[in-house]
Amino acid sequence: MEAFLFTVVFDDSKFDRVQAGTAIFTDSEERGRRIFFGQNQGGPGGGPVGGPSCVRCHGDPNFDNNQHFNIGLDDVGSITDLG
């Protein structure tokens, strides 16, 4: 299974195409991109708005920093996840 997973390549998402210059985001997608990257400019006078900067933990190119963060979910068995 591991060998197979190493052969799976996802490199044709819309984000990839926008990065390559072969597609453009819709207005809604662009707003989401700006929020994700902490570039929201909707505050008073066009200034930045406080809020998420998802890229701090979900950075390019894999949107993952390969670290574990405790985000407050109970891990002592109250959540049953069978996979």
Phi and psi restraints in degrees (value plus and minus 20) as a CYANA .aco file:
   2 GLU   PHI     -80.0   -40.0
   2 GLU   PSI     -63.4   -23.4
   3 ALA   PHI     -80.8   -40.8
   3 ALA   PSI     -60.5   -20.5
   4 PHE   PHI     -83.4   -43.4
   4 PHE   PSI     -65.8   -25.8
   5 LEU   PHI     -80.9   -40.9
   5 LEU   PSI     -51.0   -11.0
   6 PHE   PHI     -89.1   -49.1
   6 PHE   PSI     -38.0     2.0
   7 THR   PHI    -109.1   -69.1
   7 THR   PSI     -32.5     7.5
   8 VAL   PHI    -100.8   -60.8
   8 VAL   PSI      98.9   138.9
   9 VAL   PHI    -143.3  -103.3
   9 VAL   PSI     105.7   145.7
  10 PHE   PHI    -129.9   -89.9
  10 PHE   PSI      79.6   119.6
  11 ASP   PHI    -155.6  -115.6
  11 ASP   PSI       3.4    43.4
  12 ASP   PHI    -152.5  -112.5
  12 ASP   PSI      16.8    56.8
  13 SER   PHI     -96.5   -56.5
  13 SER   PSI     148.1   188.1
  14 LYS   PHI     -82.2   -42.2
  14 LYS   PSI     -58.5   -18.5
  15 PHE   PHI     -77.4   -37.4
  15 PHE   PSI     -65.2   -25.2
  16 ASP   PHI     -79.4   -39.4
  16 ASP   PSI     -63.0   -23.0
  17 ARG   PHI     -87.2   -47.2
  17 ARG   PSI     -57.6   -17.6
  18 VAL   PHI     -84.9   -44.9
  18 VAL   PSI     -64.0   -24.0
  19 GLN   PHI     -80.0   -40.0
  19 GLN   PSI     -54.6   -14.6
  20 ALA   PHI    -101.6   -61.6
  20 ALA   PSI     -29.2    10.8
  21 GLY   PHI      64.0   104.0
  21 GLY   PSI      -5.4    34.6
  22 THR   PHI    -123.5   -83.5
  22 THR   PSI     -18.7    21.3
  23 ALA   PHI    -171.6  -131.6
  23 ALA   PSI     144.8   184.8
  24 ILE   PHI    -150.5  -110.5
  24 ILE   PSI     130.7   170.7
  25 PHE   PHI     -96.4   -56.4
  25 PHE   PSI     130.1   170.1
  26 THR   PHI     -88.7   -48.7
  26 THR   PSI     148.4   188.4
  27 ASP   PHI     -77.6   -37.6
  27 ASP   PSI     -62.3   -22.3
  28 SER   PHI     -84.4   -44.4
  28 SER   PSI     -64.0   -24.0
  29 GLU   PHI     -83.9   -43.9
  29 GLU   PSI     -58.8   -18.8
  30 GLU   PHI     -85.9   -45.9
  30 GLU   PSI     -59.5   -19.5
  31 ARG   PHI     -80.9   -40.9
  31 ARG   PSI     -63.6   -23.6
  32 GLY   PHI     -82.9   -42.9
  32 GLY   PSI     -60.1   -20.1
  33 ARG   PHI     -82.8   -42.8
  33 ARG   PSI     -62.6   -22.6
  34 ARG   PHI     -85.4   -45.4
  34 ARG   PSI     -59.2   -19.2
  35 ILE   PHI     -85.6   -45.6
  35 ILE   PSI     -66.7   -26.7
  36 PHE   PHI     -75.6   -35.6
  36 PHE   PSI     -63.8   -23.8
  37 PHE   PHI    -111.1   -71.1
  37 PHE   PSI     -10.4    29.6
  38 GLY   PHI      49.6    89.6
  38 GLY   PSI      12.6    52.6
  39 GLN   PHI    -136.0   -96.0
  39 GLN   PSI       4.5    44.5
  40 ASN   PHI     -88.9   -48.9
  40 ASN   PSI     105.6   145.6
  41 GLN   PHI    -136.2   -96.2
  41 GLN   PSI      18.0    58.0
  42 GLY   PHI    -116.8   -76.8
  42 GLY   PSI      -8.1    31.9
  43 GLY   PHI     -99.7   -59.7
  43 GLY   PSI    -199.1  -159.1
  44 PRO   PHI     -76.6   -36.6
  44 PRO   PSI     112.4   152.4
  45 GLY   PHI      49.5    89.5
  45 GLY   PSI      -3.6    36.4
  46 GLY   PHI      61.4   101.4
  46 GLY   PSI     -13.2    26.8
  47 GLY   PHI     -95.6   -55.6
  47 GLY   PSI     152.9   192.9
  48 PRO   PHI     -84.8   -44.8
  48 PRO   PSI     129.8   169.8
  49 VAL   PHI    -125.6   -85.6
  49 VAL   PSI     113.7   153.7
  50 GLY   PHI     -83.3   -43.3
  50 GLY   PSI     127.2   167.2
  51 GLY   PHI     136.7   176.7
  51 GLY   PSI    -178.6  -138.6
  52 PRO   PHI     -88.5   -48.5
  52 PRO   PSI     130.2   170.2
  53 SER   PHI    -156.8  -116.8
  53 SER   PSI      55.4    95.4
  54 CYS   PHI     -75.0   -35.0
  54 CYS   PSI     -50.9   -10.9
  55 VAL   PHI     -83.4   -43.4
  55 VAL   PSI     -38.2     1.8
  56 ARG   PHI     -78.0   -38.0
  56 ARG   PSI     -58.4   -18.4
  57 CYS   PHI    -127.7   -87.7
  57 CYS   PSI     -41.6    -1.6
  58 HIS   PHI    -138.1   -98.1
  58 HIS   PSI      39.6    79.6
  59 GLY   PHI     -98.9   -58.9
  59 GLY   PSI     143.4   183.4
  60 ASP   PHI     -84.0   -44.0
  60 ASP   PSI     133.8   173.8
  61 PRO   PHI    -109.5   -69.5
  61 PRO   PSI     -34.7     5.3
  62 ASN   PHI    -120.0   -80.0
  62 ASN   PSI     -17.3    22.7
  63 PHE   PHI      36.3    76.3
  63 PHE   PSI      19.6    59.6
  64 ASP   PHI    -176.0  -136.0
  64 ASP   PSI     118.0   158.0
  65 ASN   PHI    -122.9   -82.9
  65 ASN   PSI      -7.7    32.3
  66 ASN   PHI      38.9    78.9
  66 ASN   PSI      10.3    50.3
  67 GLN   PHI    -144.6  -104.6
  67 GLN   PSI     136.1   176.1
  68 HIS   PHI    -121.2   -81.2
  68 HIS   PSI     114.9   154.9
  69 PHE   PHI    -146.1  -106.1
  69 PHE   PSI     112.2   152.2
  70 ASN   PHI     -98.2   -58.2
  70 ASN   PSI      93.0   133.0
  71 ILE   PHI    -123.0   -83.0
  71 ILE   PSI      -3.4    36.6
  72 GLY   PHI      75.3   115.3
  72 GLY   PSI     -16.0    24.0
  73 LEU   PHI     -98.1   -58.1
  73 LEU   PSI     120.1   160.1
  74 ASP   PHI     -87.0   -47.0
  74 ASP   PSI     109.7   149.7
  75 ASP   PHI    -137.6   -97.6
  75 ASP   PSI       2.2    42.2
  76 VAL   PHI    -123.9   -83.9
  76 VAL   PSI       4.4    44.4
  77 GLY   PHI      84.0   124.0
  77 GLY   PSI     -21.5    18.5
  78 SER   PHI     -96.7   -56.7
  78 SER   PSI     -33.8     6.2
  79 ILE   PHI    -131.4   -91.4
  79 ILE   PSI     100.3   140.3
  80 THR   PHI    -120.2   -80.2
  80 THR   PSI      93.9   133.9
  81 ASP   PHI    -143.7  -103.7
  81 ASP   PSI      89.6   129.6
  82 LEU   PHI    -109.6   -69.6
  82 LEU   PSI      -6.7    33.3
